[in-house]
């Protein structure tokens, strides 16, 4: 897939208000356990964690391939 198509698709997703699935309320006053539970059970945070894990894996793979002789 071309780089411009990927960037266009990601930009469109970022601009969609429904894609965020943000919930009302703040995170003030949470203990560490409550914060971890919240991060691991709320769909909006799970989506962000999945995105971070995907990008980290992709970046690691690219770094590995760059160092491995062909």
C-alpha distances in whole Angstrom, upper triangle without the diagonal:
4,6,9,7,7,10,12,11,13,15,16,17,19,21,22,25,25,22,25,27,30,33,36,39,38,38,42,44,42,43,41,41,41,38,36,37,35,32,32,33,31,28,27,28,26,23,23,24,21,19,21,21,17,16,19,18,15,17,20,17,16,20,21,19,20,23,23,24,23
4,5,5,7,9,10,11,13,14,16,17,19,20,22,25,26,23,25,28,30,34,37,39,39,39,42,45,43,44,42,42,42,39,37,38,37,33,33,34,33,30,28,29,28,24,24,25,23,20,21,22,19,17,20,20,16,18,21,19,17,20,22,20,20,24,24,25,23
4,5,5,6,9,10,11,12,14,15,16,18,20,24,24,21,23,26,28,32,35,37,36,36,39,42,40,42,39,40,40,36,35,36,34,31,31,33,31,28,26,27,26,22,22,23,21,18,19,20,17,15,18,18,15,15,19,17,15,18,21,19,19,22,23,25,23
4,5,5,6,9,10,10,12,14,15,16,19,22,23,21,22,26,27,31,34,36,36,36,39,42,41,42,40,41,40,37,36,37,35,32,33,34,31,28,26,27,27,23,22,24,23,19,21,22,19,17,21,21,18,18,22,21,19,22,24,22,22,26,27,28,27
4,5,5,6,9,10,11,12,14,15,17,20,21,19,21,24,26,30,33,35,35,36,39,42,40,42,40,40,39,36,35,36,34,31,31,32,30,27,25,26,25,22,21,23,21,18,20,22,18,17,21,21,18,19,22,21,20,23,25,23,24,27,28,29,28
4,5,5,6,9,10,11,12,14,16,19,19,16,18,22,24,27,30,33,32,33,36,39,37,38,36,37,36,33,32,33,31,27,28,29,27,24,22,23,22,18,18,20,18,14,17,18,15,13,17,17,14,16,19,18,17,20,22,21,21,25,26,28,27
4,5,5,6,9,10,10,12,14,18,19,16,18,21,23,26,29,31,31,31,34,37,36,37,36,36,35,32,31,32,30,27,28,29,27,24,21,22,22,19,18,20,18,15,17,19,16,14,17,18,16,16,20,20,18,21,23,22,22,26,27,29,28
4,6,5,6,9,10,11,13,16,17,15,17,20,22,26,29,31,31,32,35,38,37,39,37,38,37,33,33,34,31,28,29,30,27,24,22,23,23,20,19,22,20,17,19,21,18,17,21,22,19,20,23,23,22,24,27,26,26,30,31,33,32
4,5,5,6,9,10,11,15,15,12,15,18,20,24,27,29,30,30,34,37,35,37,35,36,34,31,31,31,29,26,27,27,24,21,19,21,20,17,17,19,17,15,17,19,16,16,19,20,18,19,23,22,21,24,26,26,26,30,31,33,32
4,5,5,6,9,10,13,14,11,13,16,18,21,24,27,27,27,30,33,32,34,32,33,31,28,28,28,26,23,24,24,22,19,17,18,18,14,14,16,15,12,14,16,14,13,17,18,16,17,20,20,20,22,25,24,25,28,29,32,31
4,5,5,6,9,12,14,11,13,16,18,21,24,26,26,27,30,33,32,34,33,34,32,29,29,30,27,24,26,26,23,21,18,19,20,16,15,19,18,14,16,19,17,16,19,21,19,20,23,23,22,25,27,27,27,31,32,34,34
4,5,5,6,10,11,10,12,15,17,21,23,26,26,28,31,34,33,35,34,35,33,30,30,30,27,25,26,26,23,20,17,20,20,16,16,20,19,16,18,21,19,18,22,23,21,22,26,26,25,28,30,30,30,33,35,37,36
4,5,5,9,9,6,9,12,14,18,21,23,24,25,28,31,30,32,31,31,29,27,26,27,24,22,22,22,19,16,14,16,16,13,13,16,15,13,16,18,16,16,20,21,19,21,24,24,24,27,29,29,30,33,34,36,36
4,6,8,9,7,8,11,13,16,19,21,21,22,26,29,28,30,29,30,28,25,25,26,23,20,22,22,19,16,13,15,16,13,12,16,15,12,15,18,16,16,19,21,20,20,24,25,24,26,29,29,29,32,34,37,36
4,6,9,8,9,12,13,17,19,22,22,24,27,30,29,32,31,32,30,27,28,28,25,23,24,24,21,18,15,18,19,16,15,19,19,16,18,21,20,19,23,25,23,24,27,28,27,30,32,32,33,36,37,40,40
4,6,5,7,10,12,15,17,21,22,23,27,30,29,32,31,32,29,27,27,27,24,22,23,23,19,16,14,17,18,15,15,19,18,16,19,22,21,20,24,25,24,26,29,29,29,31,34,34,35,38,39,41,41
4,5,6,8,9,12,14,17,18,21,24,27,26,29,29,29,27,24,25,25,21,20,22,21,17,15,12,15,17,14,15,19,19,17,20,22,22,22,25,27,26,27,30,31,31,33,36,36,37,40,41,44,44
4,5,6,8,11,14,17,19,21,24,27,26,29,28,28,26,24,24,23,20,19,20,19,15,12,11,14,15,13,14,18,17,16,19,22,21,22,25,26,26,27,30,31,31,33,35,36,37,40,41,44,43
4,6,8,12,15,18,19,20,24,27,25,28,27,27,25,22,22,22,19,17,18,17,14,11,9,12,13,10,11,14,14,13,16,18,17,18,21,22,22,24,26,27,27,30,32,32,33,36,37,40,40
4,5,9,12,15,15,17,20,23,22,24,24,24,22,19,20,19,16,15,16,15,12,10,7,9,11,9,9,13,13,12,15,17,17,18,20,22,22,23,26,27,28,30,32,33,33,36,37,40,40
4,6,10,13,14,16,19,22,21,23,23,23,20,18,19,18,14,14,15,13,10,8,6,9,11,9,11,14,14,14,17,19,19,20,22,24,25,26,28,29,30,32,34,35,36,39,40,43,43
4,7,9,11,12,16,19,18,21,21,21,18,16,17,17,13,13,15,13,10,9,6,9,12,11,11,14,16,15,17,20,20,21,23,25,26,27,29,31,31,33,35,36,37,39,41,44,44
4,7,9,11,14,17,16,19,19,19,16,15,16,15,12,12,14,13,9,9,8,10,13,13,14,16,18,18,20,22,23,24,26,28,29,30,32,33,34,36,38,39,40,42,44,47,47
4,7,10,12,15,15,19,20,20,17,15,18,17,13,14,17,15,12,13,12,13,16,17,17,19,21,21,22,25,26,27,28,31,32,33,34,36,37,38,40,42,43,45,47,50,50
4,7,9,12,12,16,17,18,14,13,16,16,12,14,17,15,13,15,13,14,17,18,18,20,22,23,23,26,28,28,29,31,33,33,35,37,38,39,41,43,44,45,47,51,51
4,6,9,9,13,15,16,13,11,14,15,11,13,16,16,13,16,14,13,17,18,17,19,22,22,22,24,27,27,27,30,32,32,33,36,37,37,39,41,42,43,45,49,50
4,6,6,10,11,12,10,8,11,12,9,10,14,14,12,15,14,12,16,18,16,17,20,21,20,23,25,25,26,28,30,30,31,34,35,35,37,40,40,41,43,47,48
4,6,9,11,13,11,10,13,14,12,14,17,17,16,19,17,16,19,21,20,20,24,24,23,26,28,28,28,31,33,33,34,37,38,38,40,42,43,44,46,49,51
4,7,10,11,9,9,13,14,13,14,17,18,17,21,20,18,21,23,22,22,25,26,25,27,30,30,30,33,35,35,35,38,40,39,41,44,44,45,47,51,52
4,7,8,6,6,9,10,9,11,14,15,14,18,18,15,18,21,19,19,23,24,23,24,28,28,27,30,32,32,33,36,37,37,39,41,42,43,45,48,50
4,5,5,6,9,10,10,12,14,15,16,20,20,17,19,22,21,20,23,25,23,24,28,29,27,30,33,32,32,35,37,37,38,41,42,42,44,48,49
4,6,5,6,9,10,11,12,14,15,19,19,16,17,20,19,17,21,23,21,21,25,26,24,27,29,29,29,32,34,33,34,38,38,39,40,44,46
4,5,5,6,8,10,11,12,14,18,18,15,16,20,19,17,20,23,21,21,25,26,25,27,30,30,30,32,35,34,35,38,39,39,41,45,46
4,6,5,6,9,10,10,12,16,16,14,15,19,18,17,20,22,21,22,25,26,26,28,30,31,31,33,35,35,36,39,40,41,42,46,48
4,5,5,6,9,10,11,14,14,11,13,16,15,14,17,19,18,19,22,23,23,25,27,27,28,30,32,32,34,36,37,38,40,43,45
4,5,5,6,9,10,13,14,10,11,15,14,12,15,18,16,17,20,21,20,22,25,25,25,28,30,30,31,34,35,36,37,41,42
4,6,5,6,8,12,13,11,11,15,15,13,16,19,18,18,21,23,22,24,27,27,28,30,32,32,33,36,37,38,39,43,44
4,5,5,6,10,10,8,10,13,13,12,15,17,17,18,21,22,22,24,26,27,28,30,32,32,33,36,37,38,40,43,44
4,6,6,9,9,5,7,10,10,9,12,14,13,14,17,18,18,20,22,23,24,26,28,29,30,32,33,34,36,40,40
4,6,8,10,7,6,10,10,9,11,14,14,14,16,18,18,19,22,23,23,25,28,28,29,31,33,34,35,39,40
4,6,9,8,7,10,12,11,13,15,16,16,19,21,21,22,24,26,26,28,30,31,32,34,36,37,38,42,42
4,6,6,6,9,10,11,12,14,15,16,18,20,21,22,24,26,27,28,30,31,33,34,36,38,39,42,43
4,5,5,6,9,10,10,12,14,15,16,18,20,21,22,24,25,27,28,30,31,33,34,36,37,40,41
4,5,5,6,9,10,11,13,14,15,17,18,20,21,23,24,26,27,29,30,32,33,35,36,40,40
4,5,5,6,9,10,10,12,14,15,16,18,20,21,22,24,26,27,28,30,31,33,34,38,38
4,5,5,6,9,10,10,12,14,15,16,18,20,21,22,24,25,27,28,30,31,32,36,36
4,5,5,6,9,10,10,12,14,15,16,18,20,21,22,24,26,27,28,30,31,35,35
4,5,5,6,9,10,11,12,14,15,16,18,20,21,22,24,26,27,29,30,33,34
4,5,5,6,9,10,10,12,14,15,16,18,20,21,22,24,26,27,28,32,32
4,5,5,6,9,10,10,12,14,15,16,18,20,21,22,24,26,27,30,30
4,5,5,6,8,10,10,12,14,15,16,18,20,21,22,24,26,29,29
4,5,5,6,8,10,10,12,14,15,16,18,20,21,23,24,28,28
4,6,5,6,8,10,10,12,14,15,16,18,20,21,22,26,26
4,5,5,6,9,10,11,12,14,15,16,18,20,21,24,24
4,5,5,6,8,10,10,12,14,15,16,18,20,23,24
4,5,5,6,8,10,10,12,14,15,17,18,22,23
4,5,5,6,9,10,10,12,14,15,16,20,20
4,5,5,6,9,10,11,12,14,15,18,19
4,5,5,6,9,10,10,13,14,17,18
4,5,5,6,9,10,11,12,16,17
4,5,5,6,9,10,10,14,14
4,5,5,6,9,10,13,13
4,5,5,6,9,12,14
4,5,5,6,10,12
4,5,5,8,9
4,6,8,9
4,6,9
4,6
4
